[in-house]
Amino acid sequence: MKWRGRRQSGNVEDRRGSSGKGKLIAGGGIIGVIFVIAQFILSDGDISVLDQFQDSGPTTEESRELTAEEKELGEFTATVLADTEDVWNSIFSENNRQYREPGLVLFSDAVQTACGGASAASGPFYCPADQKIYMDLTFFEELRRRFGAQGGDYAIAYVMAHEVGHHVQNLVGTASEVRQLQQQSNKAEANKLSVALELQADFYAGVFTYYNKEYLSEGDIEEALSAANAVGDDAIQQRTAGRVNPDSFTHGTSEQRMKWFMKGYKSGDISQGNTFNKILN
């Protein structure tokens, strides 16, 4: 991605120099929830497996100087966030709405949020309570090493754009509507609603990429698709649990995630992002 020398967002809070050490809940990020489910499946439903993800005590703080590579990654993420701000401010304005820009918190190891505590194991996630995206950037090395993603800077941009997609869903009311429907649904139906919500966020990531084409470099779309493929429910369950349980899917298969990202990227039309009809019917 062509990012050097361009505008960086002022909505970034970098906490990586002061990392929280301790055992926190592995929250609802792109990997964390699926990993918990996979471990639960592998243990044949042993509830004690879930205990290891609960808060087991207070945290301590450690401070350190960021490396040159970490600083560069911080500048990159600030540039991507600025791009999402430009794109979504424009889209919202065209639809006679006002876009509220989300914050981005970069952290190491563990973090406290308005949605509770989370660890690096949860992967990047969006907290609607404070309208911030939380990312431990070491996640992307784990995504490459453990889950077979291609890597590259646009893998990071895709995941960020996906989390910004959740922010968009929060602003327009989709997220709250889904939560209400889930409360009235059985587990299978609630999971389908979760999948539809996640796939729509992938679609929005594709829409963002459509509007940001001028900054794409060769291979960026392949990097995004490789990341989407790696974080499919089926791919993660197969790698972590050794078998796949479609009834427990909450984010969508690899094929679905790549398909909806590409639909957004090819169309650039937010009106084509109704994943709920496709998933629930």
HELIX and SHEET records of a PDB file:
HELIX    1   1 GLY A   32  LEU A   42  1                                  11    
HELIX    2   2 SER A   48  ASP A   51  1                                   4    
HELIX    3   3 ALA A   68  GLU A   94  1                                  27    
HELIX    4   4 ALA A  120  SER A  122  5                                   3    
HELIX    5   5 PHE A  139  PHE A  147  1                                   9    
HELIX    6   6 ASP A  153  VAL A  172  1                                  20    
HELIX    7   7 THR A  174  GLN A  183  1                                  10    
HELIX    8   8 LYS A  187  TYR A  211  1                                  25    
HELIX    9   9 LYS A  213  TYR A  215  5                                   3    
HELIX   10  10 ASP A  220  ALA A  230  1                                  11    
HELIX   11  11 ASP A  233  ALA A  241  1                                   9    
HELIX   12  12 PRO A  246  SER A  248  5                                   3    
HELIX   13  13 SER A  254  SER A  267  1                                  14    
HELIX   14  14 ILE A  270  GLN A  272  5                                   3    
HELIX   15  15 THR A  275  LEU A  280  1                                   6    
SHEET    1   A 4 VAL A  12  ASP A  14  0                                        
SHEET    2   A 4 GLY A 103  LEU A 106  1                                        
SHEET    3   A 4 LYS A 132  MET A 135  1                                        
SHEET    4   A 4 PHE A 125  CYS A 127 -1                                        
SHEET    1   B 2 SER A  18  LYS A  21  0                                        
SHEET    2   B 2 THR A  60  SER A  63 -1                                        
SHEET    1   C 2 ALA A 110  THR A 113  0                                        
SHEET    2   C 2 GLY A 116  SER A 119 -1                                        
END                                                                             
